[in-house]
Amino acid sequence: MIERSTDEGVRSILEANLADEFGNGNPEHAHFRHYIYLLEKIGLSESTFVAYVERSGIRLALDLAYSVSEGEDVGIALGYMLVNEGMTPITYDAVDVALHRYFPNLQTEFFRLHVEVDAEHVAQLYEAITRMPEESLDSIQFGISIGERGMAILLDEALGIFEPPASSSTADMMPTAA
């Protein structure tokens, strides 16, 4: 997206966001590493995390993110990113409450830090959107729409919707009308 952006301000915002996600030069502060640190605090090893078998929700979310990032339309990407960054306070607040119910002594700044940083990212993305030409509005709205759908499917997996039954086939995993 950075390479395809023709506006220097938009490019700068995207570069800053990406640098932050990668820890601004310090790999130990990359956002991915913060997730691993949190898992360790609740007793899950990195190897347990790595061994997780992605189901259709995570797979779709990853494929969607890759597709959007490789797409030609920066407006779609900005709309998509806006949803992903904007959902952080909602999802992280809920997870924080749930984790502290099961781990009442958990001491972590993980959630607060990510909510604060992602709030900054959202503000920057709004600025990027204002820099886009007016004819990009439909693309931005489409990006928001696919971001919403991707997030919903990702959260479905987090809720266990895509957990296979004890003896399952792919057909068993398909939702049915009750």
C-alpha positions as CSV (number, residue, x, y, z in Angstrom):
1,M,0.0,0.0,0.0
2,I,2.8,2.3,0.8
3,E,4.3,1.9,-2.7
4,R,0.9,2.5,-4.3
5,S,0.0,5.6,-2.4
6,T,0.5,8.7,-4.5
7,D,0.0,11.1,-1.6
8,E,3.1,11.7,0.5
9,G,1.0,12.3,3.7
10,V,-0.9,9.1,3.3
11,R,2.4,7.2,2.6
12,S,3.9,8.7,5.7
13,I,0.9,7.7,7.9
14,L,1.1,4.1,6.5
15,E,4.9,4.0,7.1
16,A,4.5,5.1,10.7
17,N,1.7,2.6,11.3
18,L,3.8,-0.2,9.9
19,A,6.9,0.9,11.8
20,D,4.9,0.8,15.1
21,E,3.5,-2.6,14.3
22,F,7.1,-3.8,13.9
23,G,8.3,-2.2,17.2
24,N,9.9,0.9,15.7
25,G,13.1,-0.8,15.1
26,N,13.1,-3.0,18.3
27,P,11.8,-6.5,17.4
28,E,11.1,-7.2,21.1
29,H,8.4,-4.4,21.0
30,A,6.7,-5.6,17.8
31,H,3.0,-6.0,18.4
32,F,3.3,-9.8,17.7
33,R,5.8,-10.2,20.5
34,H,3.5,-8.4,23.0
35,Y,0.8,-11.1,22.3
36,I,3.4,-13.8,23.0
37,Y,4.4,-12.1,26.3
38,L,0.7,-11.9,27.3
39,L,0.2,-15.6,26.6
40,E,3.2,-16.5,28.7
41,K,1.7,-14.5,31.6
42,I,-1.5,-16.6,31.5
43,G,0.5,-19.9,31.2
44,L,0.5,-20.5,27.5
45,S,3.9,-21.1,25.8
46,E,4.9,-19.7,22.5
47,S,5.0,-23.3,21.2
48,T,1.4,-23.8,22.1
49,F,0.5,-20.6,20.2
50,V,2.5,-21.7,17.2
51,A,0.9,-25.2,17.3
52,Y,-2.6,-23.7,17.0
53,V,-4.3,-25.0,13.9
54,E,-5.9,-22.1,12.0
55,R,-9.5,-22.7,11.2
56,S,-11.5,-20.9,8.5
57,G,-12.0,-17.7,10.5
58,I,-8.3,-17.0,11.1
59,R,-7.4,-18.2,7.6
60,L,-10.0,-16.0,6.0
61,A,-8.9,-13.0,8.0
62,L,-5.2,-13.5,7.1
63,D,-6.0,-14.1,3.4
64,L,-8.2,-11.0,3.4
65,A,-5.5,-8.8,5.0
66,Y,-3.0,-10.0,2.5
67,S,-5.3,-9.5,-0.4
68,V,-6.1,-5.9,0.7
69,S,-2.5,-5.1,1.3
70,E,-1.5,-6.3,-2.1
71,G,-4.5,-4.7,-3.9
72,E,-4.2,-1.6,-6.1
73,D,-6.8,0.5,-4.3
74,V,-5.4,2.5,-1.4
75,G,-8.9,3.6,-0.4
76,I,-10.0,0.0,0.2
77,A,-7.0,-0.6,2.3
78,L,-7.5,2.6,4.4
79,G,-11.1,1.6,5.0
80,Y,-10.1,-1.9,5.9
81,M,-7.4,-0.7,8.3
82,L,-9.7,1.8,9.9
83,V,-12.1,-1.1,11.0
84,N,-9.2,-3.3,12.2
85,E,-7.6,-0.5,14.3
86,G,-10.9,0.9,15.4
87,M,-12.1,-2.5,16.8
88,T,-9.2,-2.7,19.2
89,P,-10.8,-0.8,22.1
90,I,-13.9,-2.9,21.9
91,T,-12.3,-6.3,21.6
92,Y,-9.4,-5.7,23.9
93,D,-11.6,-4.3,26.6
94,A,-13.8,-7.4,26.5
95,V,-10.8,-9.7,26.5
96,D,-9.2,-7.8,29.4
97,V,-12.4,-8.2,31.5
98,A,-12.7,-11.9,30.6
99,L,-9.0,-12.6,31.3
100,H,-9.1,-10.9,34.7
101,R,-12.0,-13.0,35.7
102,Y,-9.9,-16.2,35.2
103,F,-6.6,-14.6,36.1
104,P,-7.5,-12.0,38.7
105,N,-3.8,-11.3,39.6
106,L,-2.8,-10.7,36.0
107,Q,-0.6,-7.7,35.8
108,T,-0.2,-6.4,32.3
109,E,-0.3,-3.1,30.4
110,F,-0.9,-5.0,27.2
111,F,-4.5,-3.9,26.7
112,R,-4.1,-0.3,27.8
113,L,-1.0,0.2,25.6
114,H,-2.6,-1.3,22.5
115,V,-5.8,0.6,23.0
116,E,-3.9,3.9,23.3
117,V,-1.6,3.1,20.3
118,D,-4.5,2.0,18.1
119,A,-6.5,5.1,19.0
120,E,-3.5,7.1,17.6
121,H,-3.5,4.8,14.5
122,V,-7.3,5.5,14.0
123,A,-6.7,9.2,14.3
124,Q,-3.9,9.0,11.7
125,L,-6.1,6.9,9.4
126,Y,-8.9,9.5,9.6
127,E,-6.3,12.0,8.6
128,A,-5.1,9.8,5.7
129,I,-8.7,9.4,4.5
130,T,-9.2,13.2,4.4
131,R,-6.2,13.4,2.1
132,M,-7.8,11.0,-0.4
133,P,-9.5,12.3,-3.5
134,E,-13.3,12.5,-3.2
135,E,-13.7,9.8,-5.8
136,S,-12.1,7.4,-3.3
137,L,-15.1,7.5,-1.0
138,D,-16.8,4.4,-2.5
139,S,-13.5,2.5,-2.2
140,I,-13.1,3.6,1.4
141,Q,-16.6,2.5,2.2
142,F,-16.0,-0.8,0.5
143,G,-12.8,-1.3,2.6
144,I,-14.8,-0.6,5.7
145,S,-17.4,-3.1,4.7
146,I,-14.9,-5.9,4.0
147,G,-13.1,-5.0,7.2
148,E,-16.3,-5.5,9.2
149,R,-17.0,-8.8,7.6
150,G,-13.4,-10.0,8.1
151,M,-13.5,-9.0,11.7
152,A,-16.8,-10.7,12.3
153,I,-15.4,-14.0,10.9
154,L,-12.2,-13.6,12.9
155,L,-14.2,-13.1,16.1
156,D,-16.5,-16.1,15.3
157,E,-13.4,-18.2,15.4
158,A,-12.3,-16.6,18.7
159,L,-15.7,-17.6,20.1
160,G,-15.2,-21.2,18.9
161,I,-17.7,-21.1,16.1
162,F,-15.3,-22.9,13.8
163,E,-14.3,-25.6,16.4
164,P,-14.8,-29.0,14.8
165,P,-16.9,-31.5,16.7
166,A,-15.1,-34.5,18.2
167,S,-15.6,-36.6,15.1
168,S,-15.9,-34.1,12.3
169,S,-15.6,-33.7,8.6
170,T,-15.6,-30.4,6.8
171,A,-19.4,-30.9,6.2
172,D,-19.9,-31.1,10.0
173,M,-18.4,-27.6,10.3
174,M,-20.9,-25.9,8.1
175,P,-23.6,-24.0,9.9
176,T,-27.1,-25.2,9.7
177,A,-30.5,-23.5,10.2
178,A,-32.1,-24.7,13.4
